[in-house]
Amino acid sequence: MEPGQNFSRRQFLQATAATAASVTALGLPVSGMLAQDAPPADTAAMMAIYNFGGEKQQEMFGSAISRFNERYPNVVVEDVYEPWPQGWGQYITNLALRIASGLPVDVIALAIEGTAESIFQGLVLPMDDYIANDPELQAVVDEVHPSLHNALKVPRGPEGTTYYLTREWNNMIIHYNPRMFDEAGLDYPASDWTWDDFLATAQALTSGEGGDKVFGFAIPYFNFGLTPWWHTNETATITEDWSDSNLDDPKMLESVQFLHSLVHEHGVSPDVFGTNMTELFVSGRAAMSAAGRWPFTTYIANEFYDVDITPWPRKLAGTTVFGSGGWAVTSSTPNPDLAMELIKDLTSIQTDLDAVAAGTSLPARESVTLTEEFNAFPKSAHYYFESLDDIKPVPSPANFSELESIFMRNLGNIMNNSVSAEDGLAAGHEELSEAKANLRARMEG
């Protein structure tokens, strides 16, 4: 099979369960790709990483490449960067086109939203044999929380096949302003607070009218940011196995109605359209917000330190959502052993320490979350890693971009009062069910 070519569900499952004697998507024996020994230090080669992020990420991974070149001075590594992708579907399409056109790609970085599609398309190689034969790689896996590592496997879970080593992650967690709580005479949120507790707190923190109004909560209005409302009510946009729409679940209706009420009934959140959540929070016009770690660079740049974090309020479950990214070896690389050596530096402890300094994501290794620098700000930074003990990945089937588009469009109709929650979710369920049926047909070949 040629790199980047689609393959059927039967072939897909065979590939993910391959043994040492089996054949990969490239048609090469797995045993011929095992990392018995690292390539010689004088190896000469050209390699390319297909990567994403901003300036801080480029600097961080540039340093990792420099460390790799200390071990392999004759290997020239090109870091092909895309800015933060507008959609992971387009990112994968660009990657597949690059490979199909003959341009080199040896290592790729991808978020969980795109990993299933990249595996389905045969763009990346399984790496469990590499890990089993390399103590350094096994040490990386041992330090990464199982929730993160297993979510990137196919099928998901401890028995799945590893195609990606975790590079970073983010969750959704409540950000709040302790000063505004103090001024309102409120206790800080408890780690086990409920939806009812949250609403009462948001109401107590809401004051004023019109342009001077201060809101109790600024809704993070994007798919990932909204997902904890579904997860804490033990539901989601799609079924547990990610195979079909779940928008007809009564608990989804209850969750969406609660979200709608924050704006339209209780008035504790501003209109979700055209609102800059982080700006409201930093300016003191919202007492609570929600995000992962990424806004902390903005907080620090604005000398805004009146912020701490607390777990998401629960309805039926004390959970939240996470998204993660990983590094994989492409099925088109002529140097898989060398690519794995490069991934060692890209996932090293030093790289994770640099990620802490960059401040845009959470480091993959637990030991780095215990450092003084990581825990310096916010005060309750320990909640980040602790959240992994009860957490769910953002639903990320192979047609993630389509799922996200369908759901957010129909939710938008609900939030702008064009339709009722019942009618909006019913329309979304019909559309999403058809999209999932089309995906199943594609995967079954």
Secondary structure, DSSP 8 states (H G I E B T S, - for coil): --TT----HHHHHHHHT--TTSB-TTS-BGGGG--SS---TT--EEEEEEEE--HHHHHHHHHHHHHHHHH-TTEEEEEEEE-S-S-HHHHHHHHHHHHHTT----EEEEEHHHHHHHHHTT-B---HHHHHT-HHHHHHHHHB-HHHHHHTSBSSSTTSB---EEEEEEE-EEEE-HHHHHHTT-----TT-BHHHHHHHHHHH-B--GGG-BBS-----SHHHHHHHHHTTT--SB-TTSSSB-TT-HHHHHHHHHHHHHHHTS--S--STT--HHHHHHTTSBSEEEE-STTHHHHHHTT----EEE---BSS-S--EEEEEEEEEBTT-S-HHHHHHHHHHHTSHHHHHHHHHH-SSB-SBHHHHTSHHHHTSSTTTHHHHHGGGS-EE----TTHHHHHHHHHHHHHHHHTTSS-HHHHHHHHHHHHHHHHHHHHHHHH-
